[in-house]
């Protein structure tokens, strides 16, 4: 019963948020989307409702994309990059919190990243410019963290199997 209540409340929150975003000034939309997404992610931590996590991460990704669109046009479609970040968050948060995650969010993440980086030459110029290179450090750090979390899960399973 608790999971159905959380699922219903999550859908109500998302519906109201998407409806309300239409009436907000464009400069407030990214912040509102990230805030509502964050509330849904907090709902996941409180209830372990996977739907809350998925909806929260996707809405947060949309907010990140809306925020970055006018600022990062060199990446072509930052809204799609934001969605890719949202799907990556689904995988990473569940892996960090529950020490397990399913691979399915990685597929839409990859598709949205590829769609967002379709103007690859502009992205390469940005990354290797004096302003963009720190993003490479962030990507490498994220990969190291995900790898460490995955190894921690494997070690915990091996220790419990003895």
Rosetta constraint file for C-alpha pairs under 8 A:
AtomPair CA 1 CA 5 HARMONIC 6.36 0.50
AtomPair CA 2 CA 6 HARMONIC 6.24 0.50
AtomPair CA 3 CA 7 HARMONIC 5.95 0.50
AtomPair CA 3 CA 47 HARMONIC 7.40 0.50
AtomPair CA 3 CA 49 HARMONIC 6.36 0.50
AtomPair CA 4 CA 8 HARMONIC 6.02 0.50
AtomPair CA 5 CA 9 HARMONIC 6.03 0.50
AtomPair CA 6 CA 10 HARMONIC 5.93 0.50
AtomPair CA 6 CA 43 HARMONIC 7.83 0.50
AtomPair CA 6 CA 47 HARMONIC 7.42 0.50
AtomPair CA 6 CA 49 HARMONIC 6.84 0.50
AtomPair CA 6 CA 52 HARMONIC 7.65 0.50
AtomPair CA 7 CA 11 HARMONIC 6.30 0.50
AtomPair CA 7 CA 49 HARMONIC 7.09 0.50
AtomPair CA 7 CA 51 HARMONIC 6.53 0.50
AtomPair CA 7 CA 52 HARMONIC 6.92 0.50
AtomPair CA 8 CA 12 HARMONIC 6.24 0.50
AtomPair CA 9 CA 13 HARMONIC 6.11 0.50
AtomPair CA 10 CA 14 HARMONIC 6.19 0.50
AtomPair CA 10 CA 40 HARMONIC 6.70 0.50
AtomPair CA 10 CA 51 HARMONIC 7.60 0.50
AtomPair CA 10 CA 52 HARMONIC 5.84 0.50
AtomPair CA 10 CA 55 HARMONIC 7.73 0.50
AtomPair CA 11 CA 15 HARMONIC 6.00 0.50
AtomPair CA 12 CA 16 HARMONIC 6.09 0.50
AtomPair CA 13 CA 17 HARMONIC 5.96 0.50
AtomPair CA 13 CA 36 HARMONIC 7.68 0.50
AtomPair CA 14 CA 18 HARMONIC 6.03 0.50
AtomPair CA 14 CA 36 HARMONIC 7.63 0.50
AtomPair CA 14 CA 55 HARMONIC 7.45 0.50
AtomPair CA 15 CA 19 HARMONIC 6.08 0.50
AtomPair CA 16 CA 20 HARMONIC 5.93 0.50
AtomPair CA 17 CA 21 HARMONIC 6.00 0.50
AtomPair CA 17 CA 32 HARMONIC 7.89 0.50
AtomPair CA 17 CA 33 HARMONIC 7.30 0.50
AtomPair CA 17 CA 36 HARMONIC 6.92 0.50
AtomPair CA 18 CA 22 HARMONIC 6.89 0.50
AtomPair CA 19 CA 23 HARMONIC 7.63 0.50
AtomPair CA 20 CA 24 HARMONIC 6.68 0.50
AtomPair CA 21 CA 29 HARMONIC 5.82 0.50
AtomPair CA 21 CA 32 HARMONIC 7.34 0.50
AtomPair CA 21 CA 33 HARMONIC 7.60 0.50
AtomPair CA 24 CA 28 HARMONIC 6.25 0.50
AtomPair CA 24 CA 29 HARMONIC 6.11 0.50
AtomPair CA 25 CA 29 HARMONIC 6.64 0.50
AtomPair CA 26 CA 30 HARMONIC 7.86 0.50
AtomPair CA 28 CA 32 HARMONIC 6.21 0.50
AtomPair CA 29 CA 33 HARMONIC 6.08 0.50
AtomPair CA 29 CA 63 HARMONIC 7.12 0.50
AtomPair CA 29 CA 66 HARMONIC 7.34 0.50
AtomPair CA 30 CA 34 HARMONIC 6.18 0.50
AtomPair CA 30 CA 62 HARMONIC 7.54 0.50
AtomPair CA 30 CA 63 HARMONIC 4.16 0.50
AtomPair CA 30 CA 64 HARMONIC 6.43 0.50
AtomPair CA 30 CA 65 HARMONIC 7.70 0.50
AtomPair CA 30 CA 66 HARMONIC 5.25 0.50
AtomPair CA 30 CA 67 HARMONIC 5.15 0.50
AtomPair CA 31 CA 35 HARMONIC 6.01 0.50
AtomPair CA 31 CA 63 HARMONIC 6.50 0.50
AtomPair CA 31 CA 67 HARMONIC 7.73 0.50
AtomPair CA 32 CA 36 HARMONIC 6.12 0.50
AtomPair CA 32 CA 63 HARMONIC 7.41 0.50
AtomPair CA 33 CA 37 HARMONIC 5.97 0.50
AtomPair CA 33 CA 59 HARMONIC 5.82 0.50
AtomPair CA 33 CA 60 HARMONIC 5.92 0.50
AtomPair CA 33 CA 62 HARMONIC 6.88 0.50
AtomPair CA 33 CA 63 HARMONIC 4.71 0.50
AtomPair CA 34 CA 38 HARMONIC 5.94 0.50
AtomPair CA 34 CA 59 HARMONIC 6.56 0.50
AtomPair CA 34 CA 60 HARMONIC 4.35 0.50
AtomPair CA 34 CA 61 HARMONIC 7.49 0.50
AtomPair CA 34 CA 62 HARMONIC 7.72 0.50
AtomPair CA 34 CA 63 HARMONIC 4.98 0.50
AtomPair CA 34 CA 64 HARMONIC 6.97 0.50
AtomPair CA 35 CA 39 HARMONIC 6.31 0.50
AtomPair CA 35 CA 60 HARMONIC 7.49 0.50
AtomPair CA 36 CA 40 HARMONIC 6.34 0.50
AtomPair CA 36 CA 56 HARMONIC 7.17 0.50
AtomPair CA 36 CA 59 HARMONIC 7.35 0.50
AtomPair CA 36 CA 60 HARMONIC 7.56 0.50
AtomPair CA 37 CA 41 HARMONIC 6.22 0.50
AtomPair CA 37 CA 55 HARMONIC 7.08 0.50
AtomPair CA 37 CA 56 HARMONIC 3.89 0.50
AtomPair CA 37 CA 57 HARMONIC 6.06 0.50
AtomPair CA 37 CA 58 HARMONIC 7.39 0.50
AtomPair CA 37 CA 59 HARMONIC 4.96 0.50
AtomPair CA 37 CA 60 HARMONIC 4.66 0.50
AtomPair CA 38 CA 42 HARMONIC 6.11 0.50
AtomPair CA 38 CA 56 HARMONIC 6.12 0.50
AtomPair CA 38 CA 57 HARMONIC 7.70 0.50
AtomPair CA 38 CA 60 HARMONIC 6.74 0.50
AtomPair CA 39 CA 43 HARMONIC 6.20 0.50
AtomPair CA 39 CA 56 HARMONIC 7.19 0.50
AtomPair CA 40 CA 44 HARMONIC 6.40 0.50
AtomPair CA 40 CA 52 HARMONIC 5.22 0.50
AtomPair CA 40 CA 53 HARMONIC 6.44 0.50
AtomPair CA 40 CA 55 HARMONIC 6.97 0.50
AtomPair CA 40 CA 56 HARMONIC 4.62 0.50
AtomPair CA 41 CA 45 HARMONIC 6.56 0.50
AtomPair CA 41 CA 52 HARMONIC 6.11 0.50
AtomPair CA 41 CA 53 HARMONIC 5.02 0.50
AtomPair CA 41 CA 56 HARMONIC 5.03 0.50
AtomPair CA 41 CA 57 HARMONIC 6.83 0.50
AtomPair CA 42 CA 46 HARMONIC 6.33 0.50
AtomPair CA 43 CA 47 HARMONIC 6.01 0.50
AtomPair CA 43 CA 48 HARMONIC 7.52 0.50
AtomPair CA 43 CA 49 HARMONIC 7.35 0.50
AtomPair CA 43 CA 52 HARMONIC 6.26 0.50
AtomPair CA 43 CA 53 HARMONIC 7.65 0.50
AtomPair CA 44 CA 48 HARMONIC 4.59 0.50
AtomPair CA 44 CA 49 HARMONIC 5.01 0.50
AtomPair CA 44 CA 50 HARMONIC 6.48 0.50
AtomPair CA 44 CA 51 HARMONIC 7.88 0.50
AtomPair CA 44 CA 52 HARMONIC 5.28 0.50
AtomPair CA 44 CA 53 HARMONIC 5.29 0.50
AtomPair CA 45 CA 49 HARMONIC 7.94 0.50
AtomPair CA 49 CA 53 HARMONIC 6.72 0.50
AtomPair CA 50 CA 54 HARMONIC 6.24 0.50
AtomPair CA 51 CA 55 HARMONIC 6.00 0.50
AtomPair CA 52 CA 56 HARMONIC 5.74 0.50
AtomPair CA 53 CA 57 HARMONIC 5.96 0.50
AtomPair CA 53 CA 90 HARMONIC 6.49 0.50
AtomPair CA 54 CA 58 HARMONIC 6.11 0.50
AtomPair CA 54 CA 87 HARMONIC 7.79 0.50
AtomPair CA 54 CA 90 HARMONIC 6.00 0.50
AtomPair CA 55 CA 59 HARMONIC 6.00 0.50
AtomPair CA 56 CA 60 HARMONIC 5.98 0.50
AtomPair CA 57 CA 61 HARMONIC 5.97 0.50
AtomPair CA 57 CA 86 HARMONIC 4.68 0.50
AtomPair CA 57 CA 87 HARMONIC 6.57 0.50
AtomPair CA 57 CA 89 HARMONIC 6.04 0.50
AtomPair CA 57 CA 90 HARMONIC 5.94 0.50
AtomPair CA 58 CA 62 HARMONIC 6.19 0.50
AtomPair CA 58 CA 83 HARMONIC 6.19 0.50
AtomPair CA 58 CA 86 HARMONIC 4.73 0.50
AtomPair CA 58 CA 87 HARMONIC 6.37 0.50
AtomPair CA 59 CA 63 HARMONIC 6.24 0.50
AtomPair CA 59 CA 86 HARMONIC 7.34 0.50
AtomPair CA 60 CA 64 HARMONIC 6.19 0.50
AtomPair CA 60 CA 86 HARMONIC 6.16 0.50
AtomPair CA 61 CA 65 HARMONIC 6.10 0.50
AtomPair CA 61 CA 79 HARMONIC 7.99 0.50
AtomPair CA 61 CA 82 HARMONIC 4.44 0.50
AtomPair CA 61 CA 83 HARMONIC 4.56 0.50
AtomPair CA 61 CA 84 HARMONIC 7.06 0.50
AtomPair CA 61 CA 85 HARMONIC 5.65 0.50
AtomPair CA 61 CA 86 HARMONIC 4.01 0.50
AtomPair CA 61 CA 87 HARMONIC 7.56 0.50
AtomPair CA 62 CA 66 HARMONIC 6.09 0.50
AtomPair CA 62 CA 79 HARMONIC 6.33 0.50
AtomPair CA 62 CA 82 HARMONIC 5.57 0.50
AtomPair CA 62 CA 83 HARMONIC 5.56 0.50
AtomPair CA 62 CA 86 HARMONIC 7.38 0.50
AtomPair CA 63 CA 67 HARMONIC 6.09 0.50
AtomPair CA 63 CA 82 HARMONIC 7.24 0.50
AtomPair CA 64 CA 68 HARMONIC 6.12 0.50
AtomPair CA 64 CA 79 HARMONIC 7.40 0.50
AtomPair CA 64 CA 82 HARMONIC 5.09 0.50
AtomPair CA 64 CA 83 HARMONIC 7.96 0.50
AtomPair CA 65 CA 69 HARMONIC 5.85 0.50
AtomPair CA 65 CA 78 HARMONIC 5.12 0.50
AtomPair CA 65 CA 79 HARMONIC 3.71 0.50
AtomPair CA 65 CA 80 HARMONIC 6.65 0.50
AtomPair CA 65 CA 81 HARMONIC 6.36 0.50
AtomPair CA 65 CA 82 HARMONIC 3.97 0.50
AtomPair CA 65 CA 83 HARMONIC 6.77 0.50
AtomPair CA 66 CA 70 HARMONIC 7.81 0.50
AtomPair CA 66 CA 78 HARMONIC 7.46 0.50
AtomPair CA 66 CA 79 HARMONIC 5.80 0.50
AtomPair CA 66 CA 82 HARMONIC 7.67 0.50
AtomPair CA 67 CA 71 HARMONIC 7.46 0.50
AtomPair CA 68 CA 72 HARMONIC 5.45 0.50
AtomPair CA 68 CA 73 HARMONIC 7.84 0.50
AtomPair CA 68 CA 78 HARMONIC 5.86 0.50
AtomPair CA 68 CA 79 HARMONIC 7.32 0.50
AtomPair CA 68 CA 82 HARMONIC 7.91 0.50
AtomPair CA 69 CA 73 HARMONIC 5.93 0.50
AtomPair CA 69 CA 77 HARMONIC 6.82 0.50
AtomPair CA 69 CA 78 HARMONIC 4.92 0.50
AtomPair CA 69 CA 79 HARMONIC 6.13 0.50
AtomPair CA 72 CA 76 HARMONIC 7.59 0.50
AtomPair CA 72 CA 78 HARMONIC 6.69 0.50
AtomPair CA 73 CA 77 HARMONIC 6.79 0.50
AtomPair CA 73 CA 78 HARMONIC 6.89 0.50
AtomPair CA 74 CA 122 HARMONIC 5.78 0.50
AtomPair CA 74 CA 123 HARMONIC 6.54 0.50
AtomPair CA 74 CA 126 HARMONIC 7.18 0.50
AtomPair CA 75 CA 116 HARMONIC 6.75 0.50
AtomPair CA 75 CA 117 HARMONIC 6.01 0.50
AtomPair CA 75 CA 119 HARMONIC 6.99 0.50
AtomPair CA 75 CA 120 HARMONIC 7.98 0.50
AtomPair CA 75 CA 122 HARMONIC 6.53 0.50
AtomPair CA 75 CA 123 HARMONIC 5.49 0.50
AtomPair CA 76 CA 116 HARMONIC 6.24 0.50
AtomPair CA 76 CA 117 HARMONIC 6.68 0.50
AtomPair CA 76 CA 118 HARMONIC 7.36 0.50
AtomPair CA 76 CA 119 HARMONIC 6.34 0.50
AtomPair CA 77 CA 81 HARMONIC 6.70 0.50
AtomPair CA 77 CA 115 HARMONIC 7.63 0.50
AtomPair CA 77 CA 116 HARMONIC 4.75 0.50
AtomPair CA 77 CA 117 HARMONIC 7.28 0.50
AtomPair CA 78 CA 82 HARMONIC 6.00 0.50
AtomPair CA 78 CA 116 HARMONIC 6.17 0.50
AtomPair CA 79 CA 83 HARMONIC 6.34 0.50
AtomPair CA 79 CA 116 HARMONIC 7.60 0.50
AtomPair CA 80 CA 84 HARMONIC 6.25 0.50
AtomPair CA 80 CA 112 HARMONIC 5.25 0.50
AtomPair CA 80 CA 113 HARMONIC 6.70 0.50
AtomPair CA 80 CA 115 HARMONIC 6.74 0.50
AtomPair CA 80 CA 116 HARMONIC 5.10 0.50
AtomPair CA 81 CA 85 HARMONIC 6.26 0.50
AtomPair CA 81 CA 112 HARMONIC 6.09 0.50
AtomPair CA 81 CA 113 HARMONIC 5.38 0.50
AtomPair CA 81 CA 115 HARMONIC 7.98 0.50
AtomPair CA 81 CA 116 HARMONIC 5.28 0.50
AtomPair CA 81 CA 117 HARMONIC 7.79 0.50
AtomPair CA 82 CA 86 HARMONIC 6.24 0.50
AtomPair CA 83 CA 87 HARMONIC 6.35 0.50
AtomPair CA 83 CA 109 HARMONIC 7.22 0.50
AtomPair CA 83 CA 112 HARMONIC 6.54 0.50
AtomPair CA 84 CA 88 HARMONIC 6.18 0.50
AtomPair CA 84 CA 108 HARMONIC 6.87 0.50
AtomPair CA 84 CA 109 HARMONIC 4.15 0.50
AtomPair CA 84 CA 110 HARMONIC 6.83 0.50
AtomPair CA 84 CA 111 HARMONIC 7.66 0.50
AtomPair CA 84 CA 112 HARMONIC 5.06 0.50
AtomPair CA 84 CA 113 HARMONIC 5.55 0.50
AtomPair CA 85 CA 89 HARMONIC 6.12 0.50
AtomPair CA 85 CA 109 HARMONIC 6.90 0.50
AtomPair CA 86 CA 90 HARMONIC 6.55 0.50
AtomPair CA 86 CA 109 HARMONIC 7.74 0.50
AtomPair CA 87 CA 91 HARMONIC 6.72 0.50
AtomPair CA 87 CA 105 HARMONIC 5.25 0.50
AtomPair CA 87 CA 106 HARMONIC 6.76 0.50
AtomPair CA 87 CA 108 HARMONIC 6.77 0.50
AtomPair CA 87 CA 109 HARMONIC 5.22 0.50
AtomPair CA 88 CA 92 HARMONIC 6.13 0.50
AtomPair CA 88 CA 105 HARMONIC 6.57 0.50
AtomPair CA 88 CA 106 HARMONIC 6.44 0.50
AtomPair CA 88 CA 109 HARMONIC 5.98 0.50
AtomPair CA 89 CA 93 HARMONIC 5.66 0.50
AtomPair CA 90 CA 94 HARMONIC 6.21 0.50
AtomPair CA 90 CA 105 HARMONIC 6.59 0.50
AtomPair CA 91 CA 95 HARMONIC 6.09 0.50
AtomPair CA 91 CA 101 HARMONIC 5.89 0.50
AtomPair CA 91 CA 102 HARMONIC 6.93 0.50
AtomPair CA 91 CA 103 HARMONIC 7.16 0.50
AtomPair CA 91 CA 105 HARMONIC 6.04 0.50
AtomPair CA 91 CA 106 HARMONIC 7.16 0.50
AtomPair CA 92 CA 96 HARMONIC 6.04 0.50
AtomPair CA 92 CA 101 HARMONIC 7.73 0.50
AtomPair CA 92 CA 146 HARMONIC 7.01 0.50
AtomPair CA 93 CA 97 HARMONIC 5.89 0.50
AtomPair CA 94 CA 98 HARMONIC 5.50 0.50
AtomPair CA 94 CA 99 HARMONIC 6.92 0.50
AtomPair CA 94 CA 100 HARMONIC 6.43 0.50
AtomPair CA 94 CA 101 HARMONIC 5.51 0.50
AtomPair CA 95 CA 99 HARMONIC 4.59 0.50
AtomPair CA 95 CA 100 HARMONIC 4.61 0.50
AtomPair CA 95 CA 101 HARMONIC 4.89 0.50
AtomPair CA 95 CA 149 HARMONIC 7.10 0.50
AtomPair CA 95 CA 150 HARMONIC 7.60 0.50
AtomPair CA 96 CA 100 HARMONIC 7.57 0.50
AtomPair CA 96 CA 149 HARMONIC 6.55 0.50
AtomPair CA 99 CA 149 HARMONIC 7.22 0.50
AtomPair CA 99 CA 150 HARMONIC 7.51 0.50
AtomPair CA 99 CA 152 HARMONIC 7.96 0.50
AtomPair CA 99 CA 153 HARMONIC 5.62 0.50
AtomPair CA 100 CA 150 HARMONIC 7.95 0.50
AtomPair CA 100 CA 153 HARMONIC 7.20 0.50
AtomPair CA 103 CA 107 HARMONIC 7.58 0.50
AtomPair CA 104 CA 108 HARMONIC 7.64 0.50
AtomPair CA 105 CA 109 HARMONIC 6.16 0.50
AtomPair CA 106 CA 110 HARMONIC 6.05 0.50
AtomPair CA 107 CA 111 HARMONIC 6.31 0.50
AtomPair CA 108 CA 112 HARMONIC 5.99 0.50
AtomPair CA 109 CA 113 HARMONIC 6.11 0.50
AtomPair CA 110 CA 114 HARMONIC 6.12 0.50
AtomPair CA 111 CA 115 HARMONIC 6.15 0.50
AtomPair CA 112 CA 116 HARMONIC 5.93 0.50
AtomPair CA 113 CA 117 HARMONIC 6.03 0.50
AtomPair CA 114 CA 118 HARMONIC 6.03 0.50
AtomPair CA 117 CA 123 HARMONIC 6.73 0.50
AtomPair CA 119 CA 123 HARMONIC 6.72 0.50
AtomPair CA 120 CA 124 HARMONIC 6.14 0.50
AtomPair CA 121 CA 125 HARMONIC 6.21 0.50
AtomPair CA 122 CA 126 HARMONIC 6.15 0.50
AtomPair CA 123 CA 127 HARMONIC 6.08 0.50
AtomPair CA 124 CA 128 HARMONIC 6.12 0.50
AtomPair CA 125 CA 129 HARMONIC 5.98 0.50
AtomPair CA 126 CA 131 HARMONIC 7.32 0.50
AtomPair CA 126 CA 132 HARMONIC 5.32 0.50
AtomPair CA 126 CA 133 HARMONIC 7.75 0.50
AtomPair CA 127 CA 131 HARMONIC 7.56 0.50
AtomPair CA 127 CA 132 HARMONIC 4.30 0.50
AtomPair CA 127 CA 133 HARMONIC 4.91 0.50
AtomPair CA 127 CA 134 HARMONIC 8.00 0.50
AtomPair CA 127 CA 135 HARMONIC 7.02 0.50
AtomPair CA 127 CA 136 HARMONIC 7.26 0.50
AtomPair CA 128 CA 132 HARMONIC 6.16 0.50
AtomPair CA 128 CA 133 HARMONIC 5.46 0.50
AtomPair CA 129 CA 133 HARMONIC 6.30 0.50
AtomPair CA 132 CA 136 HARMONIC 7.86 0.50
AtomPair CA 133 CA 137 HARMONIC 7.33 0.50
AtomPair CA 134 CA 138 HARMONIC 6.56 0.50
AtomPair CA 135 CA 139 HARMONIC 6.26 0.50
AtomPair CA 136 CA 140 HARMONIC 6.16 0.50
AtomPair CA 137 CA 141 HARMONIC 6.05 0.50
AtomPair CA 138 CA 142 HARMONIC 6.11 0.50
AtomPair CA 139 CA 143 HARMONIC 6.29 0.50
AtomPair CA 140 CA 144 HARMONIC 6.28 0.50
AtomPair CA 141 CA 145 HARMONIC 6.21 0.50
AtomPair CA 142 CA 146 HARMONIC 6.16 0.50
AtomPair CA 143 CA 147 HARMONIC 6.06 0.50
AtomPair CA 144 CA 148 HARMONIC 6.11 0.50
AtomPair CA 145 CA 149 HARMONIC 6.15 0.50
AtomPair CA 146 CA 150 HARMONIC 6.19 0.50
AtomPair CA 147 CA 151 HARMONIC 6.23 0.50
AtomPair CA 148 CA 152 HARMONIC 6.07 0.50
AtomPair CA 149 CA 153 HARMONIC 6.35 0.50
AtomPair CA 150 CA 154 HARMONIC 6.41 0.50
AtomPair CA 151 CA 155 HARMONIC 6.12 0.50
AtomPair CA 152 CA 156 HARMONIC 6.12 0.50
AtomPair CA 153 CA 157 HARMONIC 6.18 0.50
AtomPair CA 154 CA 158 HARMONIC 6.16 0.50
AtomPair CA 155 CA 159 HARMONIC 6.08 0.50
AtomPair CA 156 CA 160 HARMONIC 6.16 0.50
AtomPair CA 157 CA 161 HARMONIC 6.13 0.50
AtomPair CA 158 CA 162 HARMONIC 6.73 0.50
